[in-house]
Amino acid sequence: MISDDLAPLFGNTGPAVRFRQGTVLSWDSSTGENTIQLGGGTLTNVPILNTGEAIALRAGHIVGLLGQGASWFIVGRVTPPNDPNFAGASVAFGSALDFRTNFAQPATFTQQASKTIDVPAWADEAAVTVMASVSLVNSTASRQQALAYAGINGLTGSAMSLGIASDVSGDFGMGALAAFNTAVITDPGSAITVQAYADCTAALAASPFNVATVNAIAIFRSIT
């Protein structure tokens, strides 16, 4: 049976819980290490209640603090209604760019550019978008078919194909094509690798106009 007397819940049996506002002096969005100004002093590495805004905190932000005894906890950022920072970002971004030129293209599926995106330690899901572009000069005496692929951790999306006229015939046979790939990755680990691949029906000689580029962006979040 539940008593109607709630007084024992508010008894002075221990140190009182206190609420204060502090100012973030430093914040490491990868680890949560921090310094917080409170009154005339500085708190170091204050624990934070598990809020989605943890990775968005930065120096100068005002945060709410709960204290009991000598312990303090960050309960979240203080933002009044209509504050431009209300509901600040609770995700992080990564990007990658690799550029390569003057390479030979074998008559087989070949990685021509690659780059790694570091994953924040707290992230357990990533949405990745990749664009791979390839330009090739046809150094053979006949028309050839070239393909480009965009890779995410070695897995490719749909290929883009293009016929390239012979450069030997005087037509300056050169083709440029681009491919795209997207993926949502659960438990991405510490890094994601993105690639630009090319393939051709014949081996092509190296040329300054043979160019491969890979561009990617990743959005990270925690879902636990």
Rosetta blueprint (number, residue, H / E / L):
1 M L
2 I L
3 S L
4 D L
5 D L
6 L L
7 A H
8 P H
9 L H
10 F H
11 G L
12 N L
13 T L
14 G L
15 P L
16 A L
17 V E
18 R E
19 F E
20 R E
21 Q E
22 G E
23 T E
24 V E
25 L E
26 S E
27 W E
28 D L
29 S L
30 S L
31 T L
32 G L
33 E L
34 N E
35 T E
36 I E
37 Q E
38 L E
39 G L
40 G L
41 G E
42 T E
43 L E
44 T E
45 N L
46 V L
47 P L
48 I E
49 L L
50 N L
51 T L
52 G L
53 E L
54 A H
55 I H
56 A H
57 L L
58 R L
59 A L
60 G L
61 H L
62 I E
63 V E
64 G E
65 L E
66 L E
67 G E
68 Q E
69 G L
70 A L
71 S E
72 W E
73 F E
74 I E
75 V E
76 G E
77 R E
78 V L
79 T L
80 P L
81 P L
82 N L
83 D L
84 P L
85 N L
86 F L
87 A L
88 G L
89 A L
90 S L
91 V L
92 A E
93 F E
94 G E
95 S E
96 A E
97 L E
98 D E
99 F E
100 R E
101 T E
102 N L
103 F L
104 A L
105 Q E
106 P L
107 A L
108 T L
109 F L
110 T E
111 Q E
112 Q E
113 A E
114 S E
115 K E
116 T E
117 I E
118 D E
119 V L
120 P L
121 A L
122 W L
123 A L
124 D L
125 E E
126 A E
127 A E
128 V E
129 T E
130 V E
131 M E
132 A E
133 S E
134 V E
135 S E
136 L E
137 V E
138 N L
139 S L
140 T L
141 A L
142 S L
143 R L
144 Q E
145 Q E
146 A E
147 L E
148 A E
149 Y E
150 A E
151 G E
152 I E
153 N L
154 G L
155 L E
156 T E
157 G L
158 S L
159 A L
160 M E
161 S E
162 L E
163 G E
164 I E
165 A L
166 S L
167 D H
168 V H
169 S H
170 G H
171 D H
172 F L
173 G L
174 M E
175 G E
176 A E
177 L E
178 A E
179 A E
180 F E
181 N E
182 T E
183 A E
184 V E
185 I E
186 T E
187 D L
188 P L
189 G L
190 S L
191 A E
192 I E
193 T E
194 V E
195 Q E
196 A E
197 Y E
198 A E
199 D E
200 C E
201 T L
202 A L
203 A L
204 L E
205 A L
206 A L
207 S L
208 P L
209 F L
210 N L
211 V E
212 A E
213 T E
214 V E
215 N E
216 A E
217 I E
218 A E
219 I E
220 F E
221 R E
222 S L
223 I L
224 T L
